[in-house]
Amino acid sequence: MSAAQDPTPPDVPVGEPAPRRIGTTRVMRTDDPDGDAQKVAVLTGALPWLREFHGNVVVIKYGGHAMVDDECRRAFAEDMVFLRTCGIHPVVVHGGGPQITEMLTRLGIASEFRGGLRVTTPETIDVVRMVLTGQVGPDIVGLINQHGPMAVHLSGEDGGLFTAERTGATVDGEEVDIGLVGDIATVDPTPVTALLEAGHIPVVASVAPDPDGVVHNVNADTAAAALAAALGAVKLVVLTDVEGLYADWPDRDSLVQQIDAAELAGILPTLDAGMIPKMAACLRAVEGGVRRATVVDGRTPHALLLEMFTTEGTGTMVVPAPAATDEEATA
């Protein structure tokens, strides 16, 4: 008769207790004092800006390359959620130039720009409205809401948010007609503030009716500036496809870090046609009470966070003009 088999596995010493386990086991961190110090410096360096922006409204004009590059689109959505999670109230105002042009091309409708603005016929405005409210806006909302049900889309037509007045463009010093293109005449921020109070991230399309109900194409930079002023925002950020304003383009060392409203107003007519609407929007916002307005290169993922939460920032910032001294005021 054979001996009974020993049930103890051969690799477990008989009589020795198993190692004690409590909770989960942590893998020991690599000793990296320099790396740890860098991480801490980033977090503590953002503290003054988190404190300043907490509880306040920041308006972001979303457009250009940041809307079409997949990495930049994902980064933008993450940035919006980051701001909201930090107790900041982001409001997105979007255009959709590339998408509108693509749709017009597919439909065989010619695109024309004058003075940096799209010439908008009755046929074109139908396409603009369809693309902004039916394609671009829902896409932005979908990206943000992958992180939680935060974003809600609306247009300047909703709740009387915007009222437009027809405007033209200035080309070579002369005013030219560009069709159903409007400036923002009035803003009733109630629909946006209601969404903010409910914890949402408003995403606003830049179309607006005139007093007769005729819908106009409104430049998204202009709409963002008007809304920022009406909301009492502390900051306007304009995402675009350039690094900022250059004092002497194409000298890339002439990028302007900061300019005040008075100086910007003086040089505005001399700027490149594509930059005029963006810098005019920054000027309008600051003159309307917004503390700062910055043009930022949206081709860089997370450029918004770099601008808002680092001391050096990025892009070109417009600030209020210095207050006149008593002597200057009485001169």
HELIX and SHEET records of a PDB file:
HELIX    1   1 PRO A   33  GLY A   45  1                                  13    
HELIX    2   2 LEU A   47  PHE A   53  1                                   7    
HELIX    3   3 GLY A   64  MET A   67  5                                   4    
HELIX    4   4 ASP A   70  THR A   85  1                                  16    
HELIX    5   5 GLY A   97  ARG A  106  1                                  10    
HELIX    6   6 PRO A  122  VAL A  131  1                                  10    
HELIX    7   7 LEU A  132  VAL A  136  3                                   5    
HELIX    8   8 GLY A  137  ASN A  145  1                                   9    
HELIX    9   9 ASP A  158  GLY A  160  5                                   3    
HELIX   10  10 THR A  190  GLU A  197  1                                   8    
HELIX   11  11 ALA A  220  LEU A  231  1                                  12    
HELIX   12  12 ARG A  252  SER A  254  5                                   3    
HELIX   13  13 ALA A  261  ILE A  267  1                                   7    
HELIX   14  14 LEU A  268  THR A  270  5                                   3    
HELIX   15  15 ILE A  276  GLU A  287  1                                  12    
HELIX   16  16 ALA A  303  PHE A  309  1                                   7    
HELIX   17  17 ASP A  326  THR A  330  1                                   5    
SHEET    1   A 8 ALA A 151  SER A 155  0                                        
SHEET    2   A 8 ILE A 201  ALA A 205  1                                        
SHEET    3   A 8 HIS A  89  HIS A  94  1                                        
SHEET    4   A 8 VAL A  57  TYR A  62  1                                        
SHEET    5   A 8 LYS A 235  THR A 240  1                                        
SHEET    6   A 8 ARG A 292  ASP A 297  1                                        
SHEET    7   A 8 THR A 316  VAL A 319 -1                                        
SHEET    8   A 8 GLN A 258  ASP A 260  1                                        
SHEET    1   B 2 PHE A 113  ARG A 114  0                                        
SHEET    2   B 2 LEU A 117  ARG A 118 -1                                        
SHEET    1   C 4 PHE A 162  ARG A 166  0                                        
SHEET    2   C 4 VAL A 181  VAL A 187 -1                                        
SHEET    3   C 4 VAL A 215  VAL A 218  1                                        
SHEET    4   C 4 VAL A 207  PRO A 209 -1                                        
SHEET    1   D 2 ALA A 169  VAL A 171  0                                        
SHEET    2   D 2 GLU A 174  VAL A 176 -1                                        
END                                                                             
